Amino acid sequence: MFSGAFTALSTPFRDGAVDEQNYRDFIEWQIEQGIDGLVPCGTTGEAATLSHAEQGQVIRMCVEQAKGRVPVIAGAGSNSTKEAIELTKMAKDAGADAALLITPYYNKPTPEGLIAHFKAIGDEVSMPFVIYNVPGRTSLNLLPKTLKRIKDAVPDVVGIKEATGNLRQCAEVIEECGRDFDMLSGDDFTVLPLLSVGGSGVISVISNIMPADMAGMCKAYVAGDGKKALDLSLKMAPVNRAMFFETNPMPVKTSLYKMGVFKNLEFRLPMVPVTSETDAKLDQVLREANLI
């Protein structure tokens, strides 16, 4: 259902509020650059510091601006099942094509709790779900056998954003869930090898600033052009590393500002501007990549 390069969209702010015009222009640029899909209100979009009203506003703007040209997978997860249900309803009402649902963070539920969590959401809202497995942020790793049980219990679960970077685990996801199950990488460093073990694409950080290259790499792989895919992967590698000089989304948002894509550089606490040392290193990497 979902394949290719999806951008985990950064959210521009102006004077403390979401900058609607800049966000719409950013989405338009992403589509012009050939991106395959959009993901508003993920980690990179600073969803953790958006109010529910703002989250609904951002998702609706994204859907409106996309105009059906590319699919929109809206971040709607929470560690509270009740809150996740409310956010997923909001994503559906806004017209999103799917909801991205993170595994409950902090709570660290058992496999039975995970199944119950996603089943409760599925019982209340009918739309495609992509589960988000990111142990580095949740302290919980959704293992393939448990994912299979969730998929069987919740028919709306059509895919996973796999951010472990563990290719063995990724291969087991397809073994357990089948080739028609969408496995989207959540780790920009391993997109190309993940495609080779059954992945369908990526929800990407770097495609905020290099959408054509990430989308082009995915398309080249599907077309059987391994050389082009590898060339693009190697081209993005140093920029990938730069995007994690400090906590995401601080470097990528700073890069968008340096490129002139974002008109202002604002974060919400506890996110803060990158250090002067990181700023200088970003300048060097972006110049070498001909991005500024």
Backbone as CSV, one residue per row, in Angstrom:
resi,resn,N_x,N_y,N_z,CA_x,CA_y,CA_z,C_x,C_y,C_z
1,MET,0.824,-1.207,0.000,0.000,0.000,0.000,0.862,1.264,0.000
2,PHE,1.963,1.251,0.789,2.834,2.421,0.898,4.250,2.029,0.519
3,SER,4.805,2.722,-0.467,6.145,2.383,-0.930,6.874,3.637,-1.379
4,GLY,8.198,3.547,-1.389,9.025,4.665,-1.803,9.468,5.514,-0.632
5,ALA,9.822,6.759,-0.915,10.370,7.669,0.094,9.290,8.603,0.623
6,PHE,9.062,8.522,1.920,8.132,9.402,2.625,8.954,10.316,3.536
7,THR,8.690,11.601,3.505,9.422,12.528,4.358,8.716,12.705,5.694
8,ALA,9.475,12.478,6.776,9.002,12.802,8.119,9.162,14.317,8.289
9,LEU,8.131,15.048,7.919,8.224,16.492,7.743,8.594,17.244,9.018
10,SER,9.597,18.115,8.903,9.873,19.078,9.962,8.777,20.146,9.947
11,THR,8.523,20.738,11.101,7.455,21.737,11.229,8.047,23.121,11.452
12,PRO,7.824,24.063,10.538,8.345,25.423,10.750,7.473,26.209,11.733
13,PHE,8.129,26.951,12.608,7.428,27.833,13.544,7.787,29.285,13.259
14,ARG,6.867,30.157,13.627,7.123,31.599,13.540,6.455,32.269,14.721
15,ASP,7.250,32.954,15.518,6.756,33.634,16.723,5.984,32.663,17.617
16,GLY,6.507,31.442,17.706,5.937,30.461,18.622,4.779,29.648,18.076
17,ALA,4.299,29.980,16.884,3.166,29.265,16.287,3.612,28.554,15.017
18,VAL,2.806,27.596,14.557,3.090,26.919,13.298,2.996,27.933,12.162
19,ASP,4.024,27.966,11.315,4.049,28.887,10.174,3.359,28.199,8.996
20,GLU,2.072,28.490,8.826,1.264,27.778,7.838,1.774,27.972,6.412
21,GLN,2.077,29.195,6.020,2.497,29.415,4.643,3.818,28.730,4.345
22,ASN,4.763,28.815,5.273,6.052,28.150,5.079,5.874,26.643,5.000
23,TYR,4.969,26.102,5.824,4.717,24.652,5.806,4.121,24.223,4.471
24,ARG,3.164,24.986,3.980,2.550,24.648,2.687,3.577,24.758,1.548
25,ASP,4.400,25.784,1.593,5.439,25.925,0.570,6.430,24.768,0.633
26,PHE,6.764,24.345,1.829,7.678,23.225,2.037,7.104,21.943,1.443
27,ILE,5.840,21.687,1.694,5.175,20.504,1.147,5.168,20.560,-0.377
28,GLU,4.889,21.725,-0.922,4.859,21.869,-2.374,6.240,21.566,-2.968
29,TRP,7.287,22.065,-2.321,8.647,21.798,-2.777,8.971,20.310,-2.716
30,GLN,8.538,19.650,-1.645,8.767,18.214,-1.513,8.132,17.448,-2.681
31,ILE,6.913,17.800,-3.019,6.212,17.116,-4.108,6.886,17.420,-5.446
32,GLU,7.275,18.661,-5.643,7.981,19.028,-6.881,9.286,18.249,-7.038
33,GLN,9.927,17.943,-5.914,11.201,17.224,-5.926,11.025,15.719,-6.149
34,GLY,9.772,15.250,-6.157,9.508,13.850,-6.473,9.324,12.930,-5.294
35,ILE,9.048,13.494,-4.121,8.838,12.631,-2.952,7.595,11.774,-3.158
36,ASP,7.602,10.575,-2.559,6.503,9.618,-2.764,5.395,9.743,-1.735
37,GLY,5.676,10.373,-0.597,4.661,10.494,0.435,5.126,11.417,1.542
38,LEU,4.194,11.809,2.401,4.459,12.788,3.451,3.983,12.265,4.801
39,VAL,4.766,12.585,5.838,4.418,12.162,7.198,4.476,13.384,8.119
40,PRO,3.339,14.049,8.345,3.311,15.143,9.308,3.207,14.613,10.730
41,CYS,3.707,15.408,11.674,3.533,15.127,13.107,4.233,13.859,13.585
42,GLY,5.423,13.629,13.059,6.260,12.586,13.614,7.272,13.190,14.562
43,THR,8.284,12.403,14.938,9.341,12.910,15.810,10.024,14.119,15.191
44,THR,10.343,14.028,13.896,11.040,15.111,13.206,10.178,16.359,13.128
45,GLY,8.858,16.195,13.181,7.942,17.326,13.163,7.654,17.924,14.523
46,GLU,8.401,17.470,15.539,8.246,17.975,16.909,6.823,17.809,17.434
47,ALA,6.210,16.692,17.090,4.827,16.444,17.520,4.702,16.411,19.041
48,ALA,5.769,16.018,19.717,5.713,15.907,21.175,5.442,17.250,21.849
49,THR,5.726,18.351,21.153,5.484,19.667,21.749,4.368,20.436,21.045
50,LEU,3.626,19.750,20.171,2.432,20.346,19.563,1.224,20.064,20.442
51,SER,0.334,21.040,20.570,-0.943,20.759,21.222,-1.783,19.882,20.303
52,HIS,-2.829,19.271,20.838,-3.702,18.452,19.992,-4.323,19.301,18.885
53,ALA,-4.684,20.533,19.216,-5.278,21.412,18.201,-4.267,21.702,17.098
54,GLU,-3.022,21.944,17.477,-1.983,22.195,16.479,-1.716,20.955,15.640
55,GLN,-1.732,19.782,16.288,-1.492,18.554,15.544,-2.562,18.360,14.481
56,GLY,-3.816,18.591,14.854,-4.897,18.495,13.875,-4.733,19.512,12.761
57,GLN,-4.302,20.725,13.109,-4.083,21.780,12.123,-2.988,21.385,11.133
58,VAL,-1.880,20.859,11.647,-0.740,20.491,10.796,-1.114,19.349,9.853
59,ILE,-1.821,18.343,10.372,-2.237,17.223,9.521,-3.184,17.713,8.433
60,ARG,-4.135,18.546,8.814,-5.104,19.038,7.834,-4.419,19.876,6.752
61,MET,-3.484,20.717,7.147,-2.750,21.518,6.164,-2.006,20.624,5.191
62,CYS,-1.384,19.575,5.730,-0.615,18.662,4.883,-1.523,17.966,3.873
63,VAL,-2.647,17.475,4.343,-3.593,16.797,3.453,-4.116,17.766,2.392
64,GLU,-4.475,18.958,2.819,-4.992,19.955,1.877,-3.957,20.314,0.818
65,GLN,-2.713,20.499,1.242,-1.684,20.912,0.298,-1.285,19.771,-0.640
66,ALA,-1.293,18.549,-0.125,-0.944,17.399,-0.968,-1.973,17.180,-2.073
67,LYS,-3.232,17.487,-1.783,-4.311,17.397,-2.784,-4.368,16.018,-3.449
68,GLY,-4.061,14.984,-2.687,-4.163,13.631,-3.217,-3.041,13.233,-4.152
69,ARG,-2.061,14.117,-4.345,-0.973,13.793,-5.273,-0.033,12.737,-4.701
70,VAL,0.143,12.748,-3.389,0.930,11.724,-2.698,0.188,11.362,-1.417
71,PRO,0.381,10.144,-0.913,-0.302,9.763,0.326,0.274,10.464,1.542
72,VAL,-0.579,10.642,2.546,-0.190,11.262,3.810,-0.404,10.260,4.943
73,ILE,0.680,9.942,5.657,0.614,9.082,6.842,0.813,9.989,8.044
74,ALA,-0.221,10.190,8.830,-0.181,11.182,9.900,0.236,10.572,11.225
75,GLY,1.205,11.206,11.882,1.586,10.783,13.219,0.424,10.964,14.174
76,ALA,0.047,9.890,14.882,-1.130,9.955,15.746,-0.974,9.088,16.994
77,GLY,0.223,8.667,17.294,0.417,7.745,18.403,0.592,8.442,19.739
78,SER,0.517,7.645,20.787,0.723,8.133,22.150,0.992,6.944,23.062
79,ASN,1.569,7.210,24.229,1.718,6.125,25.201,0.437,5.902,25.982
80,SER,-0.519,6.803,25.833,-1.854,6.633,26.405,-2.791,6.116,25.321
81,THR,-3.388,4.962,25.537,-4.264,4.388,24.520,-5.441,5.313,24.225
82,LYS,-6.011,5.894,25.269,-7.139,6.801,25.078,-6.737,7.984,24.208
83,GLU,-5.571,8.544,24.476,-5.100,9.684,23.695,-4.786,9.274,22.261
84,ALA,-4.219,8.089,22.086,-3.922,7.597,20.734,-5.203,7.433,19.924
85,ILE,-6.263,6.973,20.557,-7.551,6.847,19.874,-8.042,8.224,19.421
86,GLU,-7.950,9.217,20.310,-8.401,10.569,19.977,-7.589,11.154,18.822
87,LEU,-6.277,10.959,18.862,-5.412,11.499,17.811,-5.645,10.789,16.479
88,THR,-5.889,9.487,16.535,-6.144,8.726,15.308,-7.471,9.148,14.684
89,LYS,-8.476,9.375,15.513,-9.747,9.901,15.000,-9.522,11.252,14.314
90,MET,-8.700,12.076,14.927,-8.406,13.388,14.367,-7.700,13.268,13.018
91,ALA,-6.763,12.325,12.918,-6.053,12.097,11.656,-7.012,11.644,10.568
92,LYS,-7.930,10.761,10.923,-8.909,10.289,9.939,-9.823,11.429,9.509
93,ASP,-10.293,12.208,10.478,-11.185,13.329,10.158,-10.498,14.355,9.262
94,ALA,-9.184,14.482,9.414,-8.425,15.438,8.605,-8.187,14.940,7.188
95,GLY,-8.464,13.654,6.939,-8.329,13.111,5.594,-7.032,12.389,5.321
96,ALA,-6.275,12.057,6.381,-5.018,11.330,6.191,-5.289,9.945,5.606
97,ASP,-4.330,9.439,4.844,-4.467,8.118,4.229,-4.168,6.992,5.205
98,ALA,-3.408,7.287,6.259,-3.058,6.290,7.268,-2.594,7.022,8.513
99,ALA,-2.528,6.276,9.611,-2.010,6.819,10.869,-0.724,6.090,11.228
100,LEU,0.271,6.850,11.656,1.524,6.290,12.158,1.411,6.220,13.675
101,LEU,1.482,4.992,14.214,1.214,4.766,15.632,2.441,4.195,16.319
102,ILE,3.073,5.008,17.154,4.250,4.561,17.879,3.871,3.559,18.960
103,THR,4.784,2.640,19.263,4.552,1.761,20.404,4.581,2.615,21.670
104,PRO,3.753,2.290,22.668,3.704,3.129,23.876,5.077,3.268,24.545
105,TYR,5.527,4.516,24.642,6.803,4.826,25.267,6.611,4.997,26.766
106,TYR,7.661,4.890,27.503,7.707,5.040,28.954,7.003,3.895,29.681
107,ASN,5.773,3.552,29.271,5.007,2.497,29.947,5.682,1.125,29.858
108,LYS,6.346,0.856,28.699,6.988,-0.436,28.446,6.007,-1.609,28.638
109,PRO,4.908,-1.630,27.868,3.932,-2.709,28.022,4.489,-4.057,27.575
110,THR,3.873,-5.119,28.072,4.192,-6.479,27.646,3.632,-6.709,26.244
111,PRO,3.993,-7.831,25.608,3.368,-8.139,24.313,1.847,-8.138,24.375
112,GLU,1.276,-8.652,25.461,-0.185,-8.651,25.588,-0.723,-7.228,25.654
113,GLY,0.014,-6.348,26.336,-0.402,-4.959,26.418,-0.313,-4.254,25.067
114,LEU,0.713,-4.584,24.293,0.845,-4.000,22.955,-0.317,-4.409,22.066
115,ILE,-0.644,-5.684,22.083,-1.765,-6.172,21.276,-3.059,-5.470,21.688
116,ALA,-3.289,-5.368,22.996,-4.506,-4.725,23.490,-4.550,-3.247,23.105
117,HIS,-3.392,-2.585,23.144,-3.309,-1.157,22.791,-3.745,-0.926,21.345
118,PHE,-3.139,-1.658,20.420,-3.460,-1.428,19.009,-4.857,-1.942,18.653
119,LYS,-5.301,-2.992,19.332,-6.664,-3.489,19.082,-7.693,-2.465,19.541
120,ALA,-7.424,-1.811,20.660,-8.359,-0.793,21.155,-8.480,0.363,20.156
121,ILE,-7.359,0.750,19.561,-7.401,1.823,18.552,-8.187,1.342,17.332
122,GLY,-7.893,0.106,16.877,-8.581,-0.440,15.714,-10.063,-0.618,15.931
123,ASP,-10.465,-0.888,17.163,-11.894,-1.046,17.468,-12.655,0.270,17.365
124,GLU,-11.928,1.395,17.535,-12.565,2.708,17.545,-12.435,3.459,16.220
125,VAL,-11.362,3.170,15.473,-11.093,3.910,14.246,-10.703,2.931,13.146
126,SER,-11.349,3.044,11.998,-11.022,2.173,10.863,-10.290,2.983,9.796
127,MET,-8.995,2.742,9.684,-8.157,3.331,8.648,-6.842,2.559,8.667
128,PRO,-6.036,2.625,7.628,-4.758,1.907,7.650,-3.838,2.430,8.753
129,PHE,-3.184,1.489,9.452,-2.237,1.828,10.512,-0.835,1.370,10.120
130,VAL,0.135,2.238,10.353,1.542,1.867,10.255,2.120,1.999,11.662
131,ILE,2.581,0.887,12.221,3.156,0.915,13.559,4.592,1.439,13.483
132,TYR,5.000,2.173,14.503,6.332,2.775,14.542,7.140,2.108,15.661
133,ASN,8.179,1.388,15.268,9.042,0.702,16.236,10.373,1.423,16.324
134,VAL,10.611,2.134,17.413,11.836,2.912,17.579,12.339,2.743,19.014
135,PRO,12.981,1.619,19.295,13.411,1.328,20.668,14.295,2.406,21.283
136,GLY,15.067,3.126,20.458,15.934,4.167,20.988,15.178,5.293,21.670
137,ARG,13.905,5.459,21.337,13.084,6.497,21.964,12.032,5.933,22.918
138,THR,11.687,4.673,22.756,10.599,4.115,23.575,11.069,3.139,24.652
139,SER,12.304,2.669,24.547,12.836,1.625,25.444,12.058,0.317,25.315
140,LEU,11.456,0.110,24.143,10.685,-1.107,23.889,10.885,-1.518,22.441
141,ASN,11.241,-2.780,22.223,11.444,-3.284,20.864,10.300,-4.215,20.502
142,LEU,9.533,-3.850,19.482,8.427,-4.676,19.008,9.001,-5.788,18.126
143,LEU,9.019,-6.997,18.644,9.630,-8.117,17.933,8.687,-8.669,16.861
144,PRO,9.252,-9.282,15.816,8.439,-9.724,14.677,7.286,-10.656,15.047
145,LYS,7.499,-11.577,15.956,6.409,-12.504,16.303,5.249,-11.774,16.981
146,THR,5.559,-10.777,17.801,4.494,-9.972,18.419,3.804,-9.108,17.375
147,LEU,4.571,-8.569,16.455,3.981,-7.780,15.360,3.004,-8.632,14.563
148,LYS,3.367,-9.873,14.301,2.464,-10.781,13.576,1.159,-10.964,14.347
149,ARG,1.241,-11.100,15.665,0.027,-11.252,16.481,-0.832,-9.991,16.422
150,ILE,-0.175,-8.825,16.424,-0.918,-7.567,16.309,-1.598,-7.480,14.944
151,LYS,-0.862,-7.812,13.898,-1.409,-7.790,12.540,-2.622,-8.710,12.427
152,ASP,-2.545,-9.871,13.022,-3.667,-10.814,12.971,-4.874,-10.308,13.758
153,ALA,-4.606,-9.597,14.868,-5.694,-9.113,15.728,-6.300,-7.814,15.218
154,VAL,-5.520,-7.049,14.451,-5.969,-5.725,13.989,-5.787,-5.660,12.473
155,PRO,-6.817,-5.964,11.699,-6.690,-6.004,10.233,-6.225,-4.692,9.604
156,ASP,-6.447,-3.561,10.301,-6.035,-2.279,9.746,-4.528,-2.057,9.790
157,VAL,-3.780,-2.893,10.502,-2.324,-2.756,10.555,-1.743,-3.277,9.236
158,VAL,-1.238,-2.354,8.427,-0.757,-2.713,7.081,0.754,-2.611,6.943
159,GLY,1.419,-2.034,7.952,2.851,-1.878,7.819,3.509,-1.444,9.102
160,ILE,4.834,-1.281,9.010,5.624,-0.858,10.158,6.727,0.082,9.705
161,LYS,6.987,1.084,10.513,8.194,1.897,10.361,9.229,1.287,11.295
162,GLU,10.238,0.659,10.721,11.230,-0.101,11.479,12.492,0.738,11.662
163,ALA,12.715,1.197,12.890,13.838,2.093,13.145,14.916,1.454,14.015
164,THR,14.954,0.130,14.051,15.990,-0.527,14.849,17.344,-0.510,14.147
165,GLY,17.337,-0.469,12.809,18.579,-0.610,12.060,19.106,-2.033,12.066
166,ASN,18.303,-2.954,12.576,18.694,-4.365,12.691,18.134,-5.124,11.488
167,LEU,18.986,-5.436,10.517,18.513,-6.052,9.283,17.994,-7.463,9.499
168,ARG,18.553,-8.164,10.470,18.037,-9.500,10.772,16.593,-9.410,11.260
169,GLN,16.326,-8.462,12.140,14.958,-8.285,12.627,14.041,-7.854,11.486
170,CYS,14.525,-6.972,10.626,13.710,-6.518,9.497,13.351,-7.682,8.573
171,ALA,14.321,-8.553,8.315,14.057,-9.719,7.470,13.011,-10.618,8.111
172,GLU,13.055,-10.743,9.430,12.091,-11.587,10.140,10.687,-10.988,10.113
173,VAL,10.594,-9.663,10.014,9.271,-9.026,9.893,8.564,-9.534,8.638
174,ILE,9.277,-9.553,7.515,8.675,-10.027,6.275,8.406,-11.524,6.342
175,GLU,9.295,-12.263,6.963,9.083,-13.702,7.138,7.810,-13.974,7.926
176,GLU,7.587,-13.192,8.980,6.414,-13.396,9.834,5.141,-12.818,9.219
177,CYS,5.234,-11.628,8.636,4.033,-10.889,8.231,3.700,-10.984,6.753
178,GLY,4.629,-11.479,5.941,4.344,-11.685,4.527,4.858,-10.567,3.639
179,ARG,5.008,-10.898,2.370,5.587,-9.942,1.415,4.685,-8.762,1.122
180,ASP,3.389,-8.889,1.395,2.480,-7.772,1.126,2.426,-6.787,2.294
181,PHE,3.171,-7.062,3.350,3.205,-6.178,4.518,4.226,-5.077,4.261
182,ASP,3.832,-3.825,4.443,4.719,-2.699,4.137,5.723,-2.480,5.269
183,MET,6.990,-2.681,4.966,8.047,-2.398,5.933,8.809,-1.173,5.454
184,LEU,8.617,-0.076,6.162,9.258,1.191,5.837,10.398,1.430,6.819
185,SER,11.561,1.735,6.301,12.699,1.999,7.171,12.482,3.287,7.952
186,GLY,12.877,3.260,9.213,12.921,4.476,10.016,14.344,4.842,10.345
187,ASP,15.287,4.280,9.594,16.717,4.470,9.830,17.385,4.762,8.493
188,ASP,17.673,6.026,8.226,18.179,6.436,6.913,19.497,5.763,6.535
189,PHE,20.252,5.275,7.517,21.544,4.659,7.235,21.401,3.287,6.567
190,THR,20.245,2.638,6.745,20.110,1.257,6.270,18.965,1.072,5.282
191,VAL,18.556,2.132,4.609,17.420,2.018,3.685,17.716,1.035,2.556
192,LEU,18.857,1.177,1.923,19.168,0.340,0.763,19.228,-1.144,1.125
193,PRO,19.961,-1.548,2.161,19.932,-2.975,2.512,18.565,-3.447,2.991
194,LEU,17.792,-2.567,3.627,16.453,-2.974,4.064,15.558,-3.299,2.871
195,LEU,15.696,-2.527,1.785,14.927,-2.830,0.580,15.227,-4.238,0.082
196,SER,16.474,-4.665,0.248,16.878,-5.972,-0.274,16.315,-7.142,0.530
197,VAL,15.859,-6.880,1.772,15.285,-7.968,2.574,13.763,-7.876,2.641
198,GLY,13.172,-7.086,1.739,11.717,-7.037,1.651,11.087,-5.718,2.021
199,GLY,11.903,-4.701,2.305,11.345,-3.395,2.630,10.665,-2.752,1.436
200,SER,9.722,-1.851,1.719,8.994,-1.176,0.642,9.387,0.283,0.502
201,GLY,10.178,0.799,1.445,10.571,2.199,1.358,11.073,2.717,2.681
202,VAL,10.886,4.028,2.898,11.446,4.683,4.075,10.582,5.860,4.497
203,ILE,10.501,6.076,5.801,10.020,7.345,6.347,11.278,8.041,6.838
204,SER,11.671,9.095,6.132,13.034,9.592,6.171,13.184,10.961,6.813
205,VAL,14.319,11.129,7.486,14.728,12.436,7.988,15.440,13.224,6.887
206,ILE,16.418,12.594,6.245,17.248,13.308,5.271,16.451,13.788,4.058
207,SER,15.322,13.136,3.764,14.543,13.586,2.608,13.886,14.941,2.850
208,ASN,13.946,15.459,4.092,13.564,16.849,4.304,14.419,17.770,3.454
209,ILE,15.722,17.446,3.339,16.642,18.327,2.619,17.126,17.731,1.296
210,MET,16.993,16.406,1.125,17.408,15.751,-0.124,16.300,14.826,-0.633
211,PRO,15.104,15.367,-0.866,13.973,14.512,-1.265,14.188,13.805,-2.593
212,ALA,14.764,14.485,-3.561,14.948,13.876,-4.886,15.913,12.704,-4.822
213,ASP,16.946,12.827,-4.000,17.939,11.754,-3.909,17.381,10.525,-3.200
214,MET,16.665,10.733,-2.094,16.109,9.572,-1.391,15.029,8.895,-2.229
215,ALA,14.157,9.686,-2.833,13.133,9.096,-3.700,13.775,8.419,-4.895
216,GLY,14.812,9.032,-5.451,15.503,8.453,-6.595,16.181,7.146,-6.263
217,MET,16.749,7.040,-5.055,17.384,5.793,-4.654,16.355,4.657,-4.580
218,CYS,15.217,4.938,-3.970,14.172,3.907,-3.867,13.675,3.488,-5.248
219,LYS,13.468,4.460,-6.122,12.989,4.153,-7.474,14.035,3.354,-8.260
220,ALA,15.310,3.716,-8.104,16.364,3.001,-8.818,16.438,1.546,-8.370
221,TYR,16.289,1.312,-7.072,16.336,-0.062,-6.576,15.194,-0.883,-7.171
222,VAL,13.991,-0.323,-7.147,12.823,-1.038,-7.672,12.984,-1.306,-9.164
223,ALA,13.631,-0.373,-9.876,13.836,-0.535,-11.320,14.978,-1.492,-11.652
224,GLY,15.667,-1.967,-10.642,16.764,-2.904,-10.872,18.091,-2.248,-11.188
225,ASP,18.179,-0.928,-10.955,19.423,-0.211,-11.216,20.213,-0.105,-9.917
226,GLY,20.890,-1.198,-9.573,21.614,-1.253,-8.321,22.736,-0.236,-8.227
227,LYS,23.402,0.030,-9.349,24.513,0.982,-9.329,24.027,2.385,-8.968
228,LYS,22.946,2.822,-9.606,22.420,4.147,-9.310,21.949,4.229,-7.863
229,ALA,21.286,3.173,-7.397,20.812,3.166,-6.018,21.980,3.287,-5.043
230,LEU,23.047,2.547,-5.299,24.214,2.608,-4.420,24.890,3.970,-4.511
231,ASP,24.993,4.520,-5.709,25.593,5.848,-5.872,24.851,6.893,-5.032
232,LEU,23.528,6.842,-5.063,22.739,7.802,-4.298,22.856,7.551,-2.798
233,SER,22.909,6.290,-2.408,23.084,5.953,-0.997,24.410,6.509,-0.476
234,LEU,25.473,6.334,-1.247,26.788,6.834,-0.839,26.829,8.367,-0.837
235,LYS,26.124,8.981,-1.775,26.048,10.443,-1.816,25.406,10.993,-0.547
236,MET,24.367,10.311,-0.066,23.642,10.795,1.107,24.331,10.457,2.422
237,ALA,25.244,9.502,2.420,25.815,8.981,3.666,26.415,10.062,4.568
238,PRO,27.279,10.951,4.078,27.838,11.955,4.980,26.791,12.937,5.509
239,VAL,25.776,13.214,4.701,24.711,14.112,5.157,23.841,13.393,6.187
240,ASN,23.612,12.099,5.980,22.900,11.306,6.984,23.567,11.430,8.346
241,ARG,24.878,11.262,8.362,25.596,11.339,9.635,25.433,12.725,10.266
242,ALA,25.462,13.758,9.416,25.340,15.124,9.921,23.980,15.386,10.562
243,MET,22.948,14.712,10.066,21.613,14.927,10.615,21.468,14.399,12.034
244,PHE,22.485,13.671,12.498,22.448,13.145,13.861,23.675,13.589,14.652
245,PHE,24.294,14.719,14.249,25.342,15.328,15.061,24.802,15.657,16.451
246,GLU,23.550,16.086,16.490,22.826,16.284,17.744,21.435,15.672,17.566
247,THR,20.618,15.767,18.586,19.321,15.096,18.582,18.437,15.574,17.437
248,ASN,17.879,14.631,16.684,16.884,14.949,15.667,15.652,15.542,16.348
249,PRO,15.077,16.651,15.841,15.266,17.261,14.518,16.152,18.505,14.490
250,MET,16.999,18.699,15.492,17.768,19.951,15.558,18.666,20.167,14.326
251,PRO,19.471,19.177,13.905,20.319,19.430,12.729,19.541,19.579,11.424
252,VAL,18.495,18.765,11.215,17.786,18.857,9.941,17.005,20.161,9.836
253,LYS,16.445,20.623,10.930,15.713,21.892,10.896,16.683,23.049,10.664
254,THR,17.847,22.972,11.278,18.872,23.985,11.052,19.306,23.981,9.587
255,SER,19.415,22.799,9.011,19.805,22.677,7.603,18.748,23.278,6.689
256,LEU,17.484,23.037,6.983,16.408,23.618,6.184,16.466,25.144,6.215
257,TYR,16.822,25.691,7.366,16.963,27.144,7.482,18.168,27.638,6.680
258,LYS,19.268,26.939,6.770,20.470,27.331,6.025,20.232,27.275,4.519
259,MET,19.401,26.321,4.076,19.095,26.180,2.657,18.071,27.212,2.171
260,GLY,17.446,27.929,3.106,16.434,28.902,2.734,15.050,28.316,2.563
261,VAL,14.903,27.031,2.875,13.585,26.391,2.771,12.689,26.847,3.921
262,PHE,13.257,26.927,5.132,12.537,27.483,6.269,12.953,28.941,6.440
263,LYS,11.974,29.793,6.655,12.233,31.225,6.745,12.685,31.648,8.139
264,ASN,12.359,30.859,9.135,12.764,31.134,10.512,13.322,29.848,11.113
265,LEU,14.144,29.990,12.132,14.682,28.831,12.838,14.212,28.902,14.284
266,GLU,13.137,28.170,14.561,12.577,28.157,15.913,12.357,26.716,16.351
267,PHE,12.677,26.461,17.613,12.404,25.175,18.247,11.506,25.418,19.449
268,ARG,10.927,24.336,19.935,10.185,24.401,21.193,10.944,23.588,22.237
269,LEU,11.076,24.171,23.406,11.745,23.458,24.481,11.072,22.118,24.745
270,PRO,11.872,21.078,24.996,13.291,21.123,25.354,14.265,21.089,24.172
271,MET,13.781,21.180,22.922,14.698,21.293,21.798,15.272,22.714,21.772
272,VAL,16.571,22.823,21.482,17.254,24.109,21.455,18.134,24.173,20.212
273,PRO,18.618,25.349,19.841,19.525,25.431,18.688,20.783,24.585,18.902
274,VAL,21.356,24.133,17.800,22.589,23.349,17.877,23.727,24.234,18.375
275,THR,24.771,23.618,18.891,25.925,24.373,19.365,26.648,25.037,18.193
276,SER,27.482,26.003,18.501,28.242,26.676,17.448,29.162,25.701,16.725
277,GLU,29.710,24.728,17.461,30.572,23.727,16.836,29.790,22.875,15.837
278,THR,28.608,22.443,16.232,27.770,21.660,15.325,27.333,22.498,14.138
279,ASP,27.006,23.756,14.384,26.588,24.645,13.303,27.684,24.751,12.240
280,ALA,28.919,24.892,12.673,30.029,24.994,11.729,30.223,23.698,10.952
281,LYS,30.074,22.556,11.635,30.215,21.265,10.955,29.089,21.052,9.944
282,LEU,27.888,21.501,10.288,26.770,21.400,9.347,27.045,22.224,8.101
283,ASP,27.559,23.434,8.284,27.908,24.272,7.135,28.843,23.533,6.190
284,GLN,29.854,22.904,6.742,30.841,22.212,5.915,30.208,21.065,5.143
285,VAL,29.409,20.251,5.830,28.790,19.098,5.176,27.808,19.548,4.098
286,LEU,27.005,20.546,4.391,26.008,21.026,3.426,26.676,21.651,2.205
287,ARG,27.779,22.358,2.416,28.514,22.920,1.278,29.105,21.824,0.408
288,GLU,29.698,20.824,1.041,30.304,19.730,0.280,29.250,18.963,-0.507
289,ALA,28.004,18.950,0.000,26.903,18.276,-0.706,26.186,19.202,-1.689
290,ASN,26.691,20.429,-1.819,26.095,21.436,-2.713,24.647,21.747,-2.356
291,LEU,24.367,21.746,-1.052,23.022,22.067,-0.588,22.908,23.536,-0.175
292,ILE,24.049,24.167,0.092,24.050,25.615,0.377,25.201,26.250,-0.412
